[in-house]
């Protein structure tokens, strides 16, 4: 299920079967870039890239000592950023730097836009690293991993090497929304847990297998803020077109596009606040509630211990709805509800006339 769901195969097949309506859902999921003009060709190319990475992951896992059955399962779960494991202790069960490095590579691959993969595989390396969300992802991890390592993890794990190893793996797992873990978070300071919450909410790349708000949207809002500040400092007569580098080239950003992204961000934030409030109403601490629902709405799967078979039924259903909204993206659900209500209203009015 994670293998096929990670690639968004259901959405892609829907696009191929029912044409423009299916493509509308594909776009609403945040996958606005197309590899090729034809939906069928795009689907085929995505599956080739996706399948090739899974095979490469299985081979690499086997080479670093993971059993074949585990290698197949973890390669699919890592690339799909699903994070399910054959071991209760997740990747931490193996206590192997080699296995952790392979997992990090696959998580990076899973959280990167499929179109960006296409650019990279065609040998356009400079163009790949110019892509806005790729630069933003590297900036976030390059900044936050050392900060969390030195401030929060070094006093816990002792050596700098072990602290960096844990910090790098866990923060990449959070940002990619994979949910693999090598340690528990019960002893982590509040600062490190808060950074994990922020990364889980941001999520991976647009058009990738990851969940979350998406790097592109957060990057665009940050750039929009800078553009707005810059506009106040420039002459009023100056006309400047703002753009972001995407896998398909320069994308000139309109105000309506920024507004659409801002609306999406607000919708996610509002849902997150409601979800956290439900956790608090059940008596859980604020930080734990924030972490747990951020993990749900980001479709990450990490937990501080609240999620279990013994959790209150209200908490379980809250997480279920959070995961559904986070995986299918809010606009898809919203459009579907509006469409159902409109159709029901139309049928009711038609029956009255009859």
N, C-alpha and C positions, 0 to 999 in steps of 0.2 A: 504493500500500500504506500509506503514512503517512497519507494523507487519511482512509481508512476505519479504519485501526487506531487513529488518534488519538482518534476519537470513541468507541472501544469498541464499534463497530457489531456486531462478531461476538458480543460478550457480550449486547448488547441484543437482537439477533435471536434468540439462543439463549433468552433470557427469554420472548420473544413466542411462540416455537415450542413449547417444552416446559414452559411454565408455572412452577410453584413451584421445580422443580429448577434451571431456568435463572436464575430470580430469585435463588436462593441463591448462584450464582456471581457474579451482578451485585453482591450485597451483599458477598461475600467479597473482591471486587476493591477494596473500600473505598468503593463508591458506595451508601451507605446512605440518602441523601436521594433522594426521588422528586419530580419536577416535578409530576406529576399522578397521580391514583389509578390510571389505566389505563397498563399497560406500553406498549401501542400508541400512546397519546396522548403519553406521555413520549418515546418514540422519535421520533415525528414532530416534536415540539417541539425536541428536541435537534438533529435534523438541520436544522431551519429556522434555529436560532440559529447552528449550526456553518457551514452553507452560506452564510448571510448574511455572516458574518465573513470567510470566504474571498473572497467576491466583493468586499467592501469592501477587503480587503487587496490584491487584484489591482489595483483602481482606484487606491488610494493609492500602491502601488509604481510604477505607470505614470506617475502625476502627478509623482513625484519623480525620474523619469528612468531607471527600470529597464526593459529591453526586455520586451515582453509575455510571451514564452515563459518568461523568467526570473521574471517577476512571478507567473505562475500557479504555477510550481513552488515558489517561496519562500513564497508565501502559504499553500499547503497544508502545507509543511514547518514553517513557523513556528507556525501555529495548532495543528498536531498535536504540537508540541514534539518533532518528529522530527529537525530540524536538517540534513537532507540538502540539498546545494546543487548547482547546475549548474556551479559554479566551484570549482576546487581550493583557492583561497584563501578560500572561503566568503564571507561578507558583506564581509570585508576587501578583496575584489577591487575593489569599487566605490568605496571610499574616499569615501563620501558620508554626511554627517550626516543628511540627509533619509531615506535608505534605512535607516540604523541606527535612527532614531526610529520609523519604520513597523514595523520588525522588533521593536523593544521593545514596542510597543503590541500586536502580535499574540502575542508571547511571554507578555505579561501576560494576554491573553485566553485563551490556551491553558492556562495554569497556574491559572486560576480555576475554581472549582466551577461546573458548569453550572446548578445551582440558584441560586447567587449571581448568575449572569448573568440569570436569570429575574427575580430580585428587582430588580436594577438596571434592566433593560429595562422593568419595570412602574413605574419612577419612584420607587421606595422607596430613595432614595439614602442617607438616614440609617441605615436598617436594613442596607444593604449594608456600610457602614463600621463597623457594630457587630459584624459577623460575626467570630468569634474568629480564624480562620485568615487572614482578610484583614488584620486588624490586626497579626497576628504577622508576616505576610509584609512589610508595610510597615515594621514595626519593624526586622526583620532587615536589609532593604536600606537603610533610612534610617540605620541605625547603622554597618553594615559597609562600605558604599560610601565614605563620607568617611574612615573609618579606614584602609582599604586604599589609598585615593588618596593620603593625606598620608604614611603611614608607608612604603609600599612602591613606589608607582608614580611619584610625583613625581620622585624621583632618576633614574628611567629615562627618562621621557618629557619631562622639562623643565617645560613650562608646566602650570599648574594645570588649565586648560581641557582640554588633551589627556589629562592623567592621569585626570581625572574622566570624560571621554568613554569611555576604554578601560575603566576600572574599573566604571562603571555598566553598560556593555554586557555585559562578561564575567561579572560577578556575577549579573546578571539571567538571562543564558543558562544559568549553572550552576544557579541555584535553580529555574528553570523546567524544567530538564533538557532544554532544546532542543539545545544543543551548537553553535550558530552561534558563529563567532569572527571577530574583526577583527585579532588579533595572535597571535603565537606565545608560548609560556610559557617558553621556554628561558632567558630572562634575568630571569624573575620571581624575587624573593626567596622564601625558604621560607615566610614568614608569609603572603604573598598566595596561594601555592599551597595552603597548609593551609586557609585560609578557603574557597577554591574547593572543596576536598574536603568540608568540612563542609556547604556549601550543596548540593553534588551529592547527598550522602547524605540530607539533609532532603527535598529535592524539592519538588514543587508541591502544589496543593490537592487534597483528596479530591474525587472525582467530576469531576476535570478530565482533560485528555489527558496530564498529566505523570506521570513516574515518581517513584522515591524512596520514602522512608519515609512521606512526606506531612506537610504542615504541620500538619494537624489532630492527628495522633498525637503529634508532638513538642510542640505547644502544650498538648495535654491532659496529657502527662507533666510538663511544666514547671508547669502549674497544679496538678496533683496534689501535686507537691513543696511548693508554696507552701501549699496547703490543709493538708497534713500538719504543716508547721511551725506554721501558724496555730492548729491544733487543740491543740498543746502549750501555747500561750500563753493560750488561752481557758479559762473555767470548764468543768469536766468535765460539768456538768449542761446546758450549752448544746447544743442540737440545731440544726444548720444544714445546709440542703440546698445543695450546690454545683452550679452549672450553667455551661454554656458556650453562648454565642450561636452558633447555626448558621443556615444560610439558611432553615430551616423553623421557626425560633423558638428559644426557650430549651430546652436539652436538659439535664435533670437527670442528673448523672453518678453511676452506681452503682459500687461497688467491683469488681464483676465486669467492668464495661466497662473500667475502668482496668487490671485484670489482663489482659484480652484484648489490649489495646494494648501493655502491657508485654511480654507473651509474643511478640507480633509483632516488637517492637523487638529483643528478645533474639535471635530467630531471624535477623533481618537482620544484627545485629552479629556473631553466630557465623559466618554465611556469609561476611561481609566479612573476618573474621580468617583463615578458611581460604583464601579467595581471595588475600589479600595474602601469606600464607605460601607459596603456590604460586609467586607471582611472585618472592619472595625466594629460594626454592629454585632458581630458574632464574638467579640471580645479579644480579637488578636491584636498584638502590638502594631503600631503604625509602620515601622520599618519592614517588619515581616509581611504585613499586608501589601505594602507597596511592591516589595520584591515578588511576592507570589502572583499578584495579578498582572504585573509587568511581564512575568514569564508566560502567563496564559495568553494575554492579548498580543504578545510578540511571537507566540507559538514557539517558545524556547524549550520549556520542559524542565528547567532547573528549579530546585525547591529548597526552602530552608526547613522543611519538615511538616508544613501544614497539609500539603497534598498527600492524602493517603486514603485507604479504603474506609477508615474510621472517621474521616472528615465529615462535618455536618452536611446534610443534603443540600442546603442553601448555598454552601461554599462550592460544592461539586458542580451544581447547575450554573452558578456564576462563572466558574472556570470554563465549563463547556461552551457557554455562549461567547465568552471572551475568545476562546480558541477558534470558534467558527468565524466570528467577525474578523479576527486577525488573519486567518488563513485565506478567506475568500475576499478580503478587503471590504471596507464599509460601503462603498458606493454600489458594489454588486448586490449586496443584501438590500440596501436602501432602494435601488432601482427595482429589484424583484418585488419588494413589498408594495411599492407604488403601483407597479404593473398589475399585481394581483388585485389590489383594491380597486383600481380603475376598471379592470375586467369584470369584477364582481358587481360594481355599480352599474356598468353598462348592461349586464345580463339582467339585473333587477329591473332597470328601467324598460328593457325590451319586453320582459314578462308582463309588466304593468300595461304596456300598450296592447299586448295580445289579449 
